[in-house]
Amino acid sequence: MSYDDNSQDSQQDSQIAAQKELILRQLLSSEARLRLNNVKMVKPDLAALVENYLINMASQGRLNSQVSDEQLKQILMSIQQPKRDFKINRK
């Protein structure tokens, strides 16, 4: 792989990221976009899952309007795996 191949890959990656950002800007309300950015800082893997989920839903025509903050919260809760609670009983 030469330097040109790497620069083409990074350029293509940045174009894909820009297209993704543009699509998400159209899909999400301002509050939902802010929440997703906050999630991205803490849990980038979860944010990527949600972004891909939203883009797939939109491409299938299953999103009729902008996603509100409350709807995004529900999506985040459904995608996140439930936390396990451990109890230790001492005898």
TIVEX-541738 format. One record per residue: residue number from 1; residue in one letter; x negated, z, y negated of N, C-alpha, C in turn. Coordinates in nm, 3 decimals, padded with zeros to 5 digits. Last residue first. Example, Ala and Ser with C-alpha at 12.3 -4.5 7.8 and 13.67 -1.06 7.14 Angstrom:
2
{n=2, res=S, n.x=-01.285, n.z=00.708, n.y=00.225, ca.x=-01.367, ca.z=00.714, ca.y=00.106, c.x=-01.290, c.z=00.787, c.y=-00.003}
{n=1, res=A, n.x=-01.319, n.z=00.780, n.y=00.569, ca.x=-01.230, ca.z=00.780, ca.y=00.450, c.x=-01.320, c.z=00.780, c.y=00.330}
//
This chain:
91
{n=91, res=K, n.x=02.324, n.z=05.462, n.y=01.575, ca.x=02.385, ca.z=05.564, ca.y=01.661, c.x=02.299, c.z=05.686, c.y=01.668}
{n=90, res=R, n.x=02.412, n.z=05.230, n.y=01.330, ca.x=02.313, ca.z=05.323, ca.y=01.383, c.x=02.384, c.z=05.431, c.y=01.464}
{n=89, res=N, n.x=02.482, n.z=04.899, n.y=01.291, ca.x=02.541, ca.z=05.028, ca.y=01.326, c.x=02.434, c.z=05.114, c.y=01.387}
{n=88, res=I, n.x=02.467, n.z=04.664, n.y=01.050, ca.x=02.385, ca.z=04.737, ca.y=01.146, c.x=02.449, c.z=04.872, c.y=01.167}
{n=87, res=K, n.x=02.600, n.z=04.351, n.y=00.987, ca.x=02.620, ca.z=04.496, ca.y=00.980, c.x=02.535, c.z=04.558, c.y=01.088}
{n=86, res=F, n.x=02.569, n.z=04.064, n.y=00.794, ca.x=02.520, ca.z=04.140, ca.y=00.909, c.x=02.547, c.z=04.288, c.y=00.885}
{n=85, res=D, n.x=02.735, n.z=03.777, n.y=00.714, ca.x=02.720, ca.z=03.918, ca.y=00.678, c.x=02.680, c.z=03.995, c.y=00.803}
{n=84, res=R, n.x=02.651, n.z=03.456, n.y=00.610, ca.x=02.677, ca.z=03.547, ca.y=00.720, c.x=02.647, c.z=03.690, c.y=00.676}
{n=83, res=K, n.x=02.817, n.z=03.234, n.y=00.397, ca.x=02.709, ca.z=03.330, ca.y=00.418, c.x=02.749, c.z=03.423, c.y=00.531}
{n=82, res=P, n.x=02.919, n.z=02.903, n.y=00.477, ca.x=02.951, ca.z=03.044, ca.y=00.450, c.x=02.831, c.z=03.134, c.y=00.480}
{n=81, res=Q, n.x=02.772, n.z=02.632, n.y=00.306, ca.x=02.797, ca.z=02.700, ca.y=00.432, c.x=02.825, c.z=02.847, c.y=00.403}
{n=80, res=Q, n.x=02.926, n.z=02.425, n.y=00.067, ca.x=02.835, ca.z=02.535, ca.y=00.098, c.x=02.873, c.z=02.598, c.y=00.230}
{n=79, res=I, n.x=03.151, n.z=02.261, n.y=00.053, ca.x=03.026, ca.z=02.206, ca.y=00.105, c.x=02.930, c.z=02.316, c.y=00.146}
{n=78, res=S, n.x=03.348, n.z=02.422, n.y=-00.057, ca.x=03.374, ca.z=02.360, ca.y=00.073, c.x=03.245, c.z=02.305, c.y=00.135}
{n=77, res=M, n.x=03.236, n.z=02.500, n.y=-00.299, ca.x=03.269, ca.z=02.603, ca.y=-00.200, c.x=03.289, c.z=02.540, c.y=-00.063}
{n=76, res=L, n.x=03.215, n.z=02.252, n.y=-00.427, ca.x=03.094, ca.z=02.330, ca.y=-00.398, c.x=03.121, c.z=02.435, c.y=-00.290}
{n=75, res=I, n.x=03.486, n.z=02.188, n.y=-00.450, ca.x=03.398, ca.z=02.102, ca.y=-00.371, c.x=03.272, c.z=02.178, c.y=-00.332}
{n=74, res=Q, n.x=03.570, n.z=02.393, n.y=-00.621, ca.x=03.627, ca.z=02.383, ca.y=-00.487, c.x=03.539, c.z=02.298, c.y=-00.396}
{n=73, res=K, n.x=03.419, n.z=02.330, n.y=-00.850, ca.x=03.400, ca.z=02.460, ca.y=-00.783, c.x=03.452, c.z=02.455, c.y=-00.640}
{n=72, res=L, n.x=03.534, n.z=02.084, n.y=-00.911, ca.x=03.394, ca.z=02.088, ca.y=-00.869, c.x=03.363, c.z=02.220, c.y=-00.798}
{n=71, res=Q, n.x=03.785, n.z=02.169, n.y=-00.993, ca.x=03.774, ca.z=02.084, ca.y=-00.874, c.x=03.632, c.z=02.084, c.y=-00.820}
{n=70, res=E, n.x=03.709, n.z=02.313, n.y=-01.222, ca.x=03.775, ca.z=02.383, ca.y=-01.111, c.x=03.766, c.z=02.301, c.y=-00.982}
{n=69, res=D, n.x=03.607, n.z=02.108, n.y=-01.383, ca.x=03.519, ca.z=02.217, ca.y=-01.341, c.x=03.578, c.z=02.290, c.y=-01.220}
{n=68, res=S, n.x=03.738, n.z=01.788, n.y=-01.269, ca.x=03.730, ca.z=01.903, ca.y=-01.359, c.x=03.635, c.z=02.007, c.y=-01.302}
{n=67, res=V, n.x=03.671, n.z=01.454, n.y=-01.249, ca.x=03.666, ca.z=01.579, ca.y=-01.173, c.x=03.647, c.z=01.693, c.y=-01.272}
{n=66, res=Q, n.x=03.895, n.z=01.210, n.y=-01.379, ca.x=03.770, ca.z=01.284, ca.y=-01.387, c.x=03.781, c.z=01.414, c.y=-01.308}
{n=65, res=S, n.x=04.105, n.z=01.053, n.y=-01.128, ca.x=04.071, ca.z=01.094, ca.y=-01.264, c.x=03.937, c.z=01.164, c.y=-01.262}
{n=64, res=N, n.x=04.109, n.z=00.971, n.y=-00.864, ca.x=04.197, ca.z=00.906, ca.y=-00.960, c.x=04.160, c.z=00.935, c.y=-01.104}
{n=63, res=L, n.x=03.912, n.z=00.901, n.y=-00.598, ca.x=03.915, ca.z=00.985, ca.y=-00.719, c.x=03.997, c.z=00.911, c.y=-00.824}
{n=62, res=R, n.x=03.906, n.z=00.715, n.y=-00.400, ca.x=03.981, ca.z=00.837, ca.y=-00.372, c.x=03.983, c.z=00.934, c.y=-00.490}
{n=61, res=G, n.x=03.763, n.z=00.480, n.y=-00.382, ca.x=03.885, ca.z=00.483, ca.y=-00.462, c.x=03.968, c.z=00.607, c.y=-00.443}
{n=60, res=Q, n.x=03.521, n.z=00.474, n.y=-00.267, ca.x=03.635, ca.z=00.450, ca.y=-00.178, c.x=03.768, c.z=00.453, c.y=-00.252}
{n=59, res=S, n.x=03.364, n.z=00.545, n.y=-00.478, ca.x=03.351, ca.z=00.408, ca.y=-00.427, c.x=03.464, c.z=00.373, c.y=-00.331}
{n=58, res=A, n.x=03.436, n.z=00.813, n.y=-00.505, ca.x=03.470, ca.z=00.719, ca.y=-00.610, c.x=03.464, c.z=00.575, c.y=-00.560}
{n=57, res=M, n.x=03.326, n.z=00.921, n.y=-00.271, ca.x=03.470, ca.z=00.931, ca.y=-00.296, c.x=03.515, c.z=00.829, c.y=-00.400}
{n=56, res=N, n.x=03.053, n.z=00.867, n.y=-00.318, ca.x=03.123, ca.z=00.805, ca.y=-00.205, c.x=03.274, c.z=00.808, c.y=-00.224}
{n=55, res=I, n.x=03.010, n.z=01.030, n.y=-00.541, ca.x=02.991, ca.z=00.886, ca.y=-00.554, c.x=03.061, c.z=00.812, c.y=-00.439}
{n=54, res=L, n.x=03.059, n.z=01.284, n.y=-00.428, ca.x=03.142, ca.z=01.235, ca.y=-00.538, c.x=03.132, c.z=01.083, c.y=-00.553}
{n=53, res=Y, n.x=02.853, n.z=01.293, n.y=-00.234, ca.x=02.994, ca.z=01.307, ca.y=-00.195, c.x=03.085, c.z=01.248, c.y=-00.303}
{n=52, res=N, n.x=02.625, n.z=01.282, n.y=-00.394, ca.x=02.652, ca.z=01.175, ca.y=-00.298, c.x=02.798, c.z=01.175, c.y=-00.254}
{n=51, res=E, n.x=02.659, n.z=01.527, n.y=-00.532, ca.x=02.652, ca.z=01.400, ca.y=-00.604, c.x=02.685, c.z=01.284, c.y=-00.511}
{n=50, res=V, n.x=02.650, n.z=01.711, n.y=-00.320, ca.x=02.772, ca.z=01.699, ca.y=-00.401, c.x=02.774, c.z=01.566, c.y=-00.476}
{n=49, res=L, n.x=02.385, n.z=01.672, n.y=-00.231, ca.x=02.499, ca.z=01.653, ca.y=-00.140, c.x=02.628, c.z=01.630, c.y=-00.218}
{n=48, res=A, n.x=02.245, n.z=01.746, n.y=-00.461, ca.x=02.234, ca.z=01.608, ca.y=-00.411, c.x=02.349, c.z=01.576, c.y=-00.316}
{n=47, res=A, n.x=02.312, n.z=02.018, n.y=-00.474, ca.x=02.353, ca.z=01.929, ca.y=-00.582, c.x=02.348, c.z=01.783, c.y=-00.537}
{n=46, res=L, n.x=02.183, n.z=02.108, n.y=-00.244, ca.x=02.328, ca.z=02.118, ca.y=-00.253, c.x=02.380, c.z=02.023, c.y=-00.361}
{n=45, res=D, n.x=01.916, n.z=02.063, n.y=-00.321, ca.x=01.972, ca.z=01.998, ca.y=-00.201, c.x=02.124, c.z=01.997, c.y=-00.205}
{n=44, res=P, n.x=01.873, n.z=02.226, n.y=-00.547, ca.x=01.873, ca.z=02.080, ca.y=-00.560, c.x=01.931, c.z=02.006, c.y=-00.440}
{n=43, res=K, n.x=01.974, n.z=02.499, n.y=-00.663, ca.x=01.982, ca.z=02.444, ca.y=-00.527, c.x=01.988, c.z=02.292, c.y=-00.534}
{n=42, res=V, n.x=01.905, n.z=02.538, n.y=-00.934, ca.x=01.892, ca.z=02.646, ca.y=-00.838, c.x=01.885, c.z=02.593, c.y=-00.694}
{n=41, res=M, n.x=01.944, n.z=02.297, n.y=-01.067, ca.x=01.824, ca.z=02.376, ca.y=-01.095, c.x=01.798, c.z=02.481, c.y=-00.987}
{n=40, res=K, n.x=02.192, n.z=02.216, n.y=-00.973, ca.x=02.075, ca.z=02.135, ca.y=-00.941, c.x=01.946, c.z=02.211, c.y=-00.966}
{n=39, res=V, n.x=02.362, n.z=02.396, n.y=-01.093, ca.x=02.343, ca.z=02.405, ca.y=-00.948, c.x=02.217, c.z=02.329, c.y=-00.908}
{n=38, res=N, n.x=02.344, n.z=02.296, n.y=-01.353, ca.x=02.300, ca.z=02.433, ca.y=-01.324, c.x=02.273, c.z=02.451, c.y=-01.175}
{n=37, res=N, n.x=02.459, n.z=02.045, n.y=-01.315, ca.x=02.320, ca.z=02.054, ca.y=-01.359, c.x=02.262, c.z=02.193, c.y=-01.333}
{n=36, res=L, n.x=02.718, n.z=02.124, n.y=-01.248, ca.x=02.637, ca.z=02.053, ca.y=-01.148, c.x=02.490, c.z=02.055, c.y=-01.186}
{n=35, res=R, n.x=02.798, n.z=02.238, n.y=-01.493, ca.x=02.790, ca.z=02.321, ca.y=-01.372, c.x=02.702, c.z=02.255, c.y=-01.267}
{n=34, res=L, n.x=02.794, n.z=02.008, n.y=-01.655, ca.x=02.708, ca.z=02.122, ca.y=-01.687, c.x=02.689, c.z=02.212, c.y=-01.564}
{n=33, res=R, n.x=02.995, n.z=01.862, n.y=-01.531, ca.x=02.859, ca.z=01.807, ca.y=-01.536, c.x=02.759, c.z=01.918, c.y=-01.564}
{n=32, res=A, n.x=03.213, n.z=02.025, n.y=-01.583, ca.x=03.172, ca.z=02.003, ca.y=-01.444, c.x=03.030, c.z=01.949, c.y=-01.438}
{n=31, res=E, n.x=03.228, n.z=02.002, n.y=-01.860, ca.x=03.204, ca.z=02.133, ca.y=-01.799, c.x=03.155, c.z=02.118, c.y=-01.656}
{n=30, res=S, n.x=03.281, n.z=01.727, n.y=-01.890, ca.x=03.157, ca.z=01.784, ca.y=-01.946, c.x=03.125, c.z=01.920, c.y=-01.884}
{n=29, res=S, n.x=03.390, n.z=01.581, n.y=-01.576, ca.x=03.415, ca.z=01.632, ca.y=-01.711, c.x=03.287, c.z=01.697, c.y=-01.761}
{n=28, res=L, n.x=03.263, n.z=01.302, n.y=-01.390, ca.x=03.274, ca.z=01.446, ca.y=-01.415, c.x=03.311, c.z=01.477, c.y=-01.559}
{n=27, res=L, n.x=03.242, n.z=01.021, n.y=-01.380, ca.x=03.327, ca.z=01.091, ca.y=-01.285, c.x=03.357, c.z=01.235, c.y=-01.324}
{n=26, res=Q, n.x=03.062, n.z=00.939, n.y=-01.573, ca.x=03.198, ca.z=00.887, ca.y=-01.579, c.x=03.293, c.z=00.968, c.y=-01.491}
{n=25, res=R, n.x=02.836, n.z=01.069, n.y=-01.487, ca.x=02.883, ca.z=01.096, ca.y=-01.622, c.x=03.027, c.z=01.049, c.y=-01.638}
{n=24, res=L, n.x=02.796, n.z=00.950, n.y=-01.240, ca.x=02.840, ca.z=01.090, ca.y=-01.245, c.x=02.894, c.z=01.127, c.y=-01.383}
{n=23, res=I, n.x=02.706, n.z=00.698, n.y=-01.325, ca.x=02.830, ca.z=00.710, ca.y=-01.247, c.x=02.884, c.z=00.852, c.y=-01.255}
{n=22, res=L, n.x=02.469, n.z=00.771, n.y=-01.456, ca.x=02.575, ca.z=00.702, ca.y=-01.529, c.x=02.709, c.z=00.714, c.y=-01.457}
{n=21, res=E, n.x=02.321, n.z=00.879, n.y=-01.245, ca.x=02.356, ca.z=00.963, ca.y=-01.360, c.x=02.471, c.z=00.902, c.y=-01.440}
{n=20, res=K, n.x=02.291, n.z=00.652, n.y=-01.085, ca.x=02.362, ca.z=00.769, ca.y=-01.032, c.x=02.410, c.z=00.858, c.y=-01.147}
{n=19, res=Q, n.x=02.134, n.z=00.496, n.y=-01.253, ca.x=02.267, ca.z=00.449, ca.y=-01.214, c.x=02.353, c.z=00.564, c.y=-01.164}
{n=18, res=A, n.x=01.904, n.z=00.657, n.y=-01.261, ca.x=01.977, ca.z=00.629, ca.y=-01.385, c.x=02.119, c.z=00.580, c.y=-01.354}
{n=17, res=A, n.x=01.825, n.z=00.650, n.y=-00.994, ca.x=01.860, ca.z=00.778, ca.y=-01.054, c.x=01.941, c.z=00.757, c.y=-01.182}
{n=16, res=I, n.x=01.765, n.z=00.378, n.y=-00.972, ca.x=01.871, ca.z=00.435, ca.y=-00.890, c.x=01.919, c.z=00.567, c.y=-00.949}
{n=15, res=Q, n.x=01.549, n.z=00.366, n.y=-01.149, ca.x=01.669, ca.z=00.287, ca.y=-01.175, c.x=01.788, c.z=00.342, c.y=-01.097}
{n=14, res=S, n.x=01.366, n.z=00.530, n.y=-01.021, ca.x=01.416, ca.z=00.572, ca.y=-01.152, c.x=01.541, c.z=00.492, c.y=-01.189}
{n=13, res=D, n.x=01.322, n.z=00.379, n.y=-00.790, ca.x=01.379, ca.z=00.512, ca.y=-00.779, c.x=01.437, c.z=00.559, c.y=-00.912}
{n=12, res=Q, n.x=01.198, n.z=00.155, n.y=-00.904, ca.x=01.326, ca.z=00.139, ca.y=-00.837, c.x=01.396, c.z=00.274, c.y=-00.822}
{n=11, res=Q, n.x=00.966, n.z=00.276, n.y=-00.996, ca.x=01.055, ca.z=00.211, ca.y=-01.092, c.x=01.194, c.z=00.194, c.y=-01.031}
{n=10, res=S, n.x=00.854, n.z=00.358, n.y=-00.758, ca.x=00.892, ca.z=00.460, ca.y=-00.856, c.x=00.986, c.z=00.402, c.y=-00.961}
{n=9, res=D, n.x=00.813, n.z=00.105, n.y=-00.640, ca.x=00.898, ca.z=00.205, ca.y=-00.575, c.x=00.945, c.z=00.310, c.y=-00.675}
{n=8, res=Q, n.x=00.634, n.z=-00.009, n.y=-00.821, ca.x=00.765, ca.z=-00.072, ca.y=-00.799, c.x=00.861, c.z=00.028, c.y=-00.736}
{n=7, res=S, n.x=00.419, n.z=00.161, n.y=-00.793, ca.x=00.486, ca.z=00.156, ca.y=-00.922, c.x=00.622, c.z=00.090, c.y=-00.910}
{n=6, res=N, n.x=00.350, n.z=00.108, n.y=-00.526, ca.x=00.392, ca.z=00.243, ca.y=-00.566, c.x=00.465, c.z=00.241, c.y=-00.698}
{n=5, res=D, n.x=00.277, n.z=-00.161, n.y=-00.545, ca.x=00.387, ca.z=-00.122, ca.y=-00.459, c.x=00.441, c.z=00.015, c.y=-00.497}
{n=4, res=D, n.x=00.054, n.z=-00.144, n.y=-00.716, ca.x=00.174, ca.z=-00.216, ca.y=-00.759, c.x=00.296, c.z=-00.179, c.y=-00.676}
{n=3, res=Y, n.x=-00.135, n.z=-00.015, n.y=-00.560, ca.x=-00.082, ca.z=00.055, ca.y=-00.677, c.x=00.048, c.z=-00.012, c.y=-00.724}
{n=2, res=S, n.x=-00.057, n.z=-00.085, n.y=-00.214, ca.x=-00.137, ca.z=-00.093, ca.y=-00.336, c.x=-00.068, c.z=-00.017, c.y=-00.449}
{n=1, res=M, n.x=-00.084, n.z=00.000, n.y=00.118, ca.x=00.000, ca.z=00.000, ca.y=00.000, c.x=-00.088, c.z=00.000, c.y=-00.124}
//
